[in-house]
Structure formats: C-alpha cells, structure tokens
Amino acid sequence: MGQVFNFETINEYNDFNNHETLHPLVSIIDFNKAKPRTGSRMNFELYCIFLKDVKCGDLKYGRNYYDYQEGTLVFVSPGQTIDVENKVDYYQPAGHGLVFHPDLIRGTTLAKTISDYNFFSYNTSEALHLSEKEKQLVFDCFAKIETELKQSIDKHSKKLIASNIELFLNYCERFYDRQFITRDTTNKGIVEKFEELLNSYFSSDKPNILGLPSVAYYAGELNLSPNYFGDLIKKETGKSAQEYIQNKIIDTAKNKIFDSTKTINEVAYELGFKYPQHFTRFFKQHVGSTPNEYRILN
C-alpha cells in the first residue's frame, strides 16, 4: 500500500497541492500547481469536489471503483477515504477542485440542506460526466468563489461564499438529472434487474433467512450506493425504491393469502416479517383491510 494522507484542515490540503491558503475554511485548487505524485490513500474531513483533467489511476471508494474518466466530477464528504490505485509512477495532477471545511457553512442555509445533495454519498459507477458546456459552468462557479476568496474577509464573506457553493451544488443536481436521462438505457436495465431481484428474493428462502428486503440490500446487489440507487429508481419509475419494495411485498402477500391452506401467520413469516402482527398492520395500512378481511372479501 502507498502513502496515507489525512486532511483535516484546508491548510493541510493546500500544502499537499502546493497552494496558497487564502481562506482557512475554503479553497479553489488548481492541481496543475501541485508537485508530481504517485498513488496514495487520502482520508478527508472536508467536503471536496474534484474535476480532474487527467487519468490518475483507479479511484477507489470503499470496495468499489468510481466510473472515473477525464472530465468527471467526483464528490467527497467528511469521513470518506479515497484510494488512488495502480499509479506507481510519478504523474502530474491536472484539473481543479473545490474544498471546504464543514465549519464554513455552519449557521448558513447550506448547512440545513447539505444532506439533501445525495451525490456526496454516491460511489461506484456514479461519478458525474460533464459536457463541455457544463464544464464551463463549473469553471464559472469556481471563478466566482475564488474572486471572493481574494477579497479581504469581512462580515459578508461567509454568506457570499456559502451562497456560491450552494449555487454550484444546485447546478450539479441539474447535471445529474441530465445524466439520469442521457443514460436512460442503462438505467432501465437497472430497473429491470431490480425487478428480477425482487421476484427471485420472494421465490427463495431469503425472507426466512434475511427478513424483509431493504433498499440498501438491493443497492448492494447492483453495486450502487443506496442514495444513487434510490434517486435512479425514483426518476425512472416515479416511486421511491422503498415504495417499490413495499408494493412488491403487498402483491406477493395478496397471492399468498389466496392460498387457503396457509395461515396468515405462515404468510407473514414467508414474507420475512418477524412478527405476524407487524404484517397485519403493514397490510392494513397499504390495502385498507386486514389479511383475514382481504381473504374473506376475495
């Protein structure tokens, strides 16, 4: 394993990239100024958005690899670790980045909404691929932030910088919506695979072993992060992944209830419910009648 770096402050990351610190809590990085480096592991306690212009080894988050090419945006949130692998020779980094400390946005509107930007927890195959027009918008946002960094810090600085970061993140949301559309064929394949996995789950003994299926379970089966998977399913079907799973549970339950040789308790256990009363409550909430009432009515 190569070197391990821990970045807890903006100044530490600026030093690593041969950069002047203009503000203690935020920086616009020009990676062309950095010294040549080899692959390494980097632990971040910062928010980072990277737009790299050069292939710099395989970018790994957790056990998975980013769908990482030139001209892609990658998002990192505090507590994440990024590995740059398969790059043993020295290379010159190229590209740009926005890095900011969580303290920068405390007390701002962005602090209340930062968790809504799900792409900070996307991982494998989920980097944002930009068009040339979109890249220019990114550079424009970075330039506005950098201009503010070069001003003398005053009472307006924090609000203006945070507002510009929020504007940039809102553009990123738009870009991701576009990517969901332009990758429609791939996305539909994921929805079809999700449906197949749901069907096979309830036709196997997995409910008895694992219990009720979760969004995280299917995201893992498809090598996607739960947030990316959930956003994709929502955009493709109009339903959340959780709603999609719940509808499948109800459909499967209705079919099993029609089998009069099975008790309602047996149906509940076969579906993965730990307690039959939880199944009864769940069924009535979604259907409007209890499983027994539904069996009698039908």
C-alpha positions in Angstrom: 0.0 0.0 0.0 1.2 3.5 -0.8 1.3 6.6 1.4 -1.6 7.5 3.6 -2.6 11.2 4.0 -5.1 12.6 6.5 -6.6 16.0 5.6 -8.4 17.7 8.5 -7.8 21.3 7.5 -7.8 23.4 4.4 -4.2 24.4 5.0 -3.1 20.8 5.1 -4.7 20.1 1.7 -3.4 23.3 0.2 0.2 22.4 1.4 -0.2 19.0 -0.2 -1.1 20.7 -3.5 1.5 23.4 -3.3 -1.3 26.0 -2.9 -1.5 29.3 -1.0 -4.2 29.4 1.7 -6.4 32.5 1.0 -9.2 31.4 3.5 -8.8 29.0 6.4 -12.1 27.2 5.6 -12.3 27.0 1.8 -10.1 26.7 -1.2 -10.2 26.5 -5.0 -7.5 24.1 -6.1 -5.6 24.2 -9.4 -4.0 20.8 -9.4 -1.5 21.8 -12.2 0.4 23.7 -9.4 0.8 20.5 -7.4 4.1 18.6 -7.4 4.2 15.3 -9.2 3.0 12.4 -7.0 2.2 8.7 -7.0 -0.9 6.8 -6.0 -1.9 7.1 -2.3 -4.8 6.8 0.2 -6.4 10.0 1.3 -8.7 10.4 4.3 -10.8 13.6 4.3 -12.6 15.5 7.0 -13.5 18.0 4.3 -16.1 18.4 1.6 -14.3 18.0 -1.8 -15.4 18.3 -5.4 -12.8 17.3 -7.9 -12.8 18.0 -11.7 -9.8 16.1 -13.0 -8.4 16.6 -16.5 -6.1 13.6 -16.4 -6.4 9.9 -15.8 -4.6 9.4 -12.5 -5.0 5.8 -11.6 -8.1 3.9 -10.5 -10.1 5.9 -8.0 -11.5 3.6 -5.3 -14.1 4.4 -2.6 -14.7 1.5 -0.1 -14.6 -1.7 -2.1 -15.8 -0.2 -5.3 -14.3 1.9 -8.1 -15.6 5.2 -9.5 -16.7 5.3 -13.1 -13.9 7.8 -13.4 -12.8 9.4 -16.7 -11.4 12.7 -17.8 -13.9 15.4 -17.4 -15.8 13.9 -14.5 -16.8 15.4 -11.2 -16.3 13.4 -8.0 -17.8 14.3 -4.7 -16.2 13.5 -1.3 -17.8 14.3 2.1 -16.1 14.4 5.6 -15.2 10.9 6.8 -14.6 9.4 3.4 -11.4 7.7 2.2 -10.3 7.8 -1.4 -7.6 5.4 -2.8 -5.7 6.3 -6.0 -4.5 2.9 -7.1 -2.4 1.4 -10.0 -0.3 4.6 -10.2 3.2 3.7 -9.0 5.0 6.1 -11.4 5.0 9.8 -10.7 2.5 11.8 -12.6 1.5 15.5 -12.8 -2.1 16.1 -11.4 -4.3 18.3 -13.6 -7.7 19.8 -13.1 -9.4 21.8 -10.4 -11.3 21.3 -7.2 -13.4 23.0 -4.6 -12.6 22.1 -1.0 -14.3 23.4 2.1 -14.4 22.6 5.8 -17.8 21.9 7.5 -17.3 24.9 9.7 -17.6 27.2 6.7 -21.3 26.5 6.3 -22.4 26.3 9.9 -25.2 28.8 10.6 -25.9 29.2 6.8 -28.9 27.9 4.8 -26.5 25.4 3.1 -25.9 23.7 6.5 -29.6 22.8 6.6 -29.6 21.4 3.0 -26.2 19.9 2.5 -27.5 16.4 3.4 -30.1 16.8 0.5 -27.3 16.6 -2.0 -27.2 12.9 -2.2 -24.3 12.8 -4.7 -21.9 13.3 -1.8 -22.6 9.7 -0.8 -22.7 8.2 -4.3 -19.9 5.8 -5.1 -19.2 3.1 -7.7 -20.1 3.9 -11.4 -21.7 7.1 -10.3 -19.3 10.0 -11.0 -20.8 12.9 -12.9 -19.7 13.1 -16.5 -19.8 16.7 -17.8 -20.4 18.1 -21.3 -18.1 20.9 -22.4 -20.9 23.4 -21.6 -21.3 22.0 -18.2 -17.6 22.1 -17.5 -17.6 25.8 -18.4 -20.4 26.4 -15.8 -18.3 24.6 -13.2 -15.3 26.8 -14.0 -17.5 29.9 -13.8 -18.7 28.9 -10.3 -15.2 28.2 -9.2 -14.1 31.6 -10.5 -16.8 33.4 -8.6 -15.8 31.7 -5.4 -12.1 32.3 -6.0 -12.8 36.0 -6.7 -14.5 36.3 -3.3 -11.5 34.5 -1.6 -9.2 37.1 -2.9 -11.2 39.9 -1.3 -10.5 41.0 2.3 -12.5 38.9 4.7 -15.4 40.8 6.1 -18.9 40.1 7.6 -20.3 39.3 4.1 -17.6 36.8 3.1 -19.0 33.7 4.7 -22.6 34.3 3.4 -21.4 35.1 -0.2 -19.0 32.1 -0.4 -21.6 29.7 1.0 -24.2 31.1 -1.4 -21.9 30.5 -4.4 -21.1 26.9 -3.2 -24.9 26.3 -2.9 -25.4 27.6 -6.4 -22.7 25.3 -7.7 -24.2 22.3 -6.0 -27.6 23.2 -7.4 -26.1 23.1 -10.9 -24.6 19.7 -10.1 -28.1 18.5 -9.2 -29.3 19.6 -12.7 -26.3 17.9 -14.3 -27.1 14.7 -12.5 -30.7 14.9 -13.6 -29.5 15.2 -17.2 -27.2 12.2 -16.7 -30.0 10.1 -15.5 -31.9 11.0 -18.7 -28.9 10.5 -21.1 -28.1 7.1 -19.5 -31.7 6.1 -19.8 -31.0 2.7 -21.5 -28.5 1.8 -18.7 -30.9 3.0 -16.0 -33.8 0.9 -17.4 -31.6 -2.1 -17.3 -31.0 -1.5 -13.6 -34.8 -1.2 -13.0 -35.4 -4.5 -14.8 -32.6 -6.1 -12.8 -34.1 -4.7 -9.6 -37.5 -6.3 -10.6 -35.8 -9.6 -11.2 -34.0 -9.5 -7.9 -37.3 -8.7 -6.1 -39.0 -11.6 -7.7 -36.2 -14.1 -7.0 -36.0 -12.9 -3.4 -39.6 -13.8 -2.6 -39.4 -17.1 -4.5 -36.4 -18.2 -2.5 -35.8 -18.8 1.3 -34.1 -15.4 1.7 -37.1 -13.9 3.6 -36.8 -16.6 6.2 -33.0 -16.1 6.5 -32.6 -12.3 5.9 -36.1 -11.0 6.7 -37.7 -8.2 4.8 -35.5 -6.8 2.0 -34.2 -3.2 2.2 -33.1 -0.5 -0.2 -29.5 -1.0 0.9 -29.7 -4.7 0.1 -30.7 -4.2 -3.5 -28.3 -1.3 -3.9 -25.5 -3.6 -2.8 -26.7 -6.3 -5.2 -26.5 -3.8 -8.0 -23.1 -2.4 -6.9 -24.7 1.1 -6.3 -24.8 3.3 -3.3 -28.2 3.4 -1.6 -28.7 7.2 -2.4 -27.8 6.8 -6.1 -29.9 3.7 -6.4 -32.9 5.5 -4.7 -32.6 8.6 -6.9 -32.3 6.5 -10.1 -35.4 4.4 -9.2 -37.4 7.5 -8.3 -36.6 9.2 -11.6 -37.3 6.1 -13.7 -40.5 4.9 -12.0 -41.9 7.8 -10.1 -41.8 5.8 -6.9 -39.1 5.6 -4.3 -37.2 2.4 -4.0 -38.8 1.8 -0.6 -42.3 2.2 -2.1 -41.3 -0.1 -5.0 -40.3 -2.8 -2.5 -43.4 -2.3 -0.4 -45.6 -2.7 -3.4 -43.9 -6.0 -4.3 -44.4 -7.2 -0.7 -48.1 -6.4 -0.9 -48.5 -8.1 -4.4 -46.7 -11.2 -3.1 -48.8 -11.1 0.1 -52.1 -11.0 -1.8 -51.1 -14.0 -3.9 -50.1 -16.0 -0.8 -53.3 -15.0 1.1 -55.4 -16.6 -1.7 -53.8 -20.0 -0.7 -56.3 -21.0 2.0 -54.1 -23.9 3.1 -51.7 -21.3 4.7 -52.5 -19.4 7.9 -51.9 -15.6 8.0 -49.1 -16.2 10.4 -47.4 -18.6 7.9 -47.8 -15.9 5.2 -46.2 -13.3 7.4 -43.2 -15.5 8.2 -42.8 -16.5 4.5 -42.6 -12.8 3.6 -39.9 -12.1 6.1 -41.9 -10.4 8.9 -40.6 -11.2 12.3 -43.9 -10.8 14.0 -47.3 -11.6 12.3 -48.9 -8.6 14.0 -46.4 -6.4 12.1 -47.6 -7.9 8.8 -51.2 -7.4 9.7 -50.6 -3.7 10.5 -48.5 -3.2 7.3 -51.1 -4.9 5.1 -54.0 -2.9 6.5 -52.0 0.3 6.2 -51.5 -0.3 2.4 -54.6 -2.2 1.4 -57.2 -0.9 3.8 -58.2 -4.2 5.3 -56.5 -6.9 7.4 -55.2 -10.0 5.7 -58.1 -12.1 7.1 -60.6 -9.5 5.9 -59.0 -9.4 2.5 -59.1 -13.3 2.3 -62.8 -13.3 3.2 -63.7 -10.5 0.8 -61.9 -12.2 -2.1 
